[in-house]
Amino acid sequence: MSVSVCMAVYNGERFIKAQCESILKQLAANDELIVSDDHSTDNTIAIVESLNDKRVKIVQNTLGKGAIKNFQHAIIQATGELIFLSDQDDVWMDDKVERTLPLFEQYDVVVSDATIVDENLSEIAPSLLAFINGGKGIIKNMLKSTYYGSCMAFKRSLLPHILPFPDTIEIGHDLWIGLVGEMLNAKVFFYQQPLIMYRRHSAAFTNTGQGKSKRSLNAKLRGRVIMIREVIRFYLKHRLCKKA
């Protein structure tokens, strides 16, 4: 099965070369690494171009600023049967693709474990899934998402259902993919083996749970209401489509 790796980037010059190299050495000749740039102002694109690899496709995000729109833009460009998501600053372990591909004989969405590391790739914690109590469950993940895009891969057949992503920052692209997969009764699997080094540093976009959220209670409640609204909207639409 052909593979598309979708990477959303913005000012990632510090770590992007190592990440791209860790990915490309695992891809076949007909696979692709799609790098969607959100108008970086550093040397990110020059570094990616210097890799001089025909499997790398660089595109400029045209859907609107932010990681969610940028990942959507990358995914739209994908041509592979399997779509892997990637952050710009992690490092894939050498056997990530090799271990993941056979899982798609049974599953539609795969979320692998990760080793949490610091900027220098020194281990902070051996298991991201253990740290965040990762696993399936619509309510569970609406309360606190354990769908981390950097660890996710899914079948192309889900694209008509997951795209476009809801036009809100209250539901991350990765959480939406997981929730839709579960609502469709797709086979979702949390693979308890670390396949990436998940780098934590001051410029990282996501948060693994350290520290308390700075959002007010009202903001959190509003976010939950928006999330519930989008989930119900999708569920009803899906039910109507099945009856039609």
C-alpha positions, 0 to 999 in steps of 0.5 A: 500500500502506498504511503503519504506522510503529511507534515504541517510546518511553520518555522521549523528550521531547528529540527526539520532536517532530522525529522525528514531524514528519519521519514524518507529512509523508510519510504518506498519509491512511490511514497511521498512526504508532503510538507505544507508550509504555513508561510515560514519566515525562517529557513525551513523550506530551504532546508527541506529543498536541500534534501533534493528528494523527488518524494518530497512535495512542498506546498504552501498552505492556502486554507488559513493560518494555524496547524489545523488548516495547515494539516488539512491542506497537506492531507488534501494533497495526499495520494497514498492509500495510507496517510501518516501524520507528522510533526516537524520536530519529532524523529521517527524510529527506524521501523515505524513504517515497517511495524505500522503497515501490517496493522492496516490488515485489521485496522482503519486508524492506528495510534502508536506509542511514543517515547517522550524526549527533550530537545537533545533526544534524551528520554523524559518518559518511555511511554506517551500513551501511559503518560496521557492514559491513551485509548479509545472512547468518544466521551473520554477523548472529548474530555481530554484528547489522547489522539496525538496526530504525530502518532497517527496513521489512517486509511484513505477511505476515511477522507470523505468523512473527516474532511473538511475539519470543523472550522474551530480551534476547539477540536484538533485535526487529530482528535476529529479524525479519531472521533469520526473513526469511532463514530463510523465504527471504524477499527481504531487501534492504540498500538502499545509500542513507541514508534517515534521520539516525541520531542518536547521543547519550548516552541512545541505546539501541543502540550503533554499535560505538564502544568495547568491550562491557562484558559478560563473556566468559561473558555473551557466550557465554551470549547466543550459546547462547540465540540459537542455541537460538532460531534452531534452534527456529524452523527446526525448527518451520518445517520441521515446519509445511511438512511438515504 
